[in-house]
């Protein structure tokens, strides 16, 4: 069984930065593609970024490209989301998600942007950006 625990959220002024972390339990993390999603009140869950199991490939949503960076440390079973130049519209609950290696899903844009591509989810961490 896999458990994901996000941390690092909080209140920040526009233009500021935050780094989110997602710690995973279990032994499959190092072979699993990972994603970050967010959900604002009244809106659908939205793809933010994804990273391949070996960290060699990343995909970011256009809305965060150039501002957010996803990375991972397989030795620490942790994936990160560095968020810079934050805007009020980035306010949301941020979730990390894991796609187990057993699914053999290819790491391509059309798949990693879908919430259904991930079998495990964290509980979320709130990010609030004030103007």
N, C-alpha and C positions, 0 to 999 in steps of 0.2 A: 504494500500500500504506500502511496506517495502522499506526503503532506507538503503544502507550500505555505510559507508565512512571509507576507510582505511587511516592510517597515520603511521608515524614512519620510513618510508624508507629513504634511503640516501646512501652516499658513505662511505665505511669502508674498512680498510685494511684487508687482509687475516689474519685469526685468531681472528678477532674482533667479536663484538656482536652488535645486534640490537634487539629491541622489536617492533613488529608491533602491531597496535591496529585496531580494526574494530568496529565502533560504529553503532548500528542498531536503526532505528526508528520503531515505531509500537509496538503492544502489544504481538506479537507472538514469540518474540525472546526467551523468557524463556522456550518455549516449542519446540524450533526448533533445530535440529542438524545443526552444522556449519562446514564448511570446509575452508581450505586454499589451493589455487592452485598457480602455477607460470607459466609464459610463457617467454621464452627467444626468442630473435629475430630469426626468421626462424624456430622455433620449435613449436610443439603442446603444448597446455596447459597441465600442468603436476600436478598431485595430490601431495600435500605436507603433509597435516595432517587434521584430522577431530576429532570432539568432540561431544559426545551425548548431548542431551538437558539438562541433569542434571549434566553434567560434570564428570560422573562416568566412562565413557569409552572414550578412545582415540585410534586413529589409526594413525600411521606415516608411510611415505614412507621409504623404506630401505635406500635410499640415504641421509636421514636426521636423521635417528634414532640415538639417543644418543647425537645429537647436537641441535635439535629443540624440543621445548615443546609447545604444544597448551594448552590453558586454557581459562576459561571464568568467567565472573562475571555477573550473571543474574540481580543483583540489579542495575548494571550500563549499562545493555544492550550492553555489550562489550565482544568481543572475542580477545584473544591475541596470538601472535606467538613469543616466545622467541627464538632467533637464536644465537647460540654460535658457536665458532670455524668455522667461515664462510670461505668459499672457493671461488675462482674466479668462479667456475662452479655454484655457487648459484646465480649469477647475473641474474636477471629477473625482470619482473613486477609481483608483488604478489597481488593476488585477494582473497578476502573473499567471501564466498557464503553461502546461507541459504536454507535449505530444510524445507519447511513449515510443521507443524505437521499434516495438513490435508492430506498429501500424504500417511501417514502411512508407509513410506519406513522403513524397518528394518535397524538398525545400524550395518551393517556387511561389511567386507572389500570389497567384490565383488561389493557392491553398492556404498559405500561412495567415492571410488576412481574415479567414473565416473562423469564428468562435468554435464551430463544430469540428475544426481540425485538432482540437485540444481535448484531452480526456480528464485532465486534472486542473483545478483552479484554487487559487488562494482566496482568502476572505476579503481582500482588498484593503487599501490604505487611502485615506482622504487627502487630496491635494487641493488647497484653496489659494487662489492667486487674487490678491486685491489690487484694485486700480489706483 
